[in-house]
């Protein structure tokens, strides 16, 4: 473990409980990511559902449209 990580762990004792809970949540997400497992949050699942609806309606730009938009902005 790096020196800075050890120092951070020592400072955790002075953190408010709410912040420690946030850190625990983040650490669990990292562990899940490292193991190949991931449980999406309600917000993430809602965003996926919204994106599917947009795709079904044809509201999402094609790759060509995205490239054209970026080219337009680059030349401005």
HUCORVEN-V99452 format. One record per run of one state. SS is the DSSP state (helix for helix, strand for strand, loop for the rest). FROM is the first residue (numbers start at 0). LEN is the number of residues. If there is no record, write none. Layout:
<<SS;FROM;LEN> <SS;FROM;LEN>>
//
This chain:
<<loop;0;2> <helix;2;12> <loop;14;2> <helix;16;19> <loop;35;6> <helix;41;16> <loop;57;5> <helix;62;13> <loop;75;1>>
//
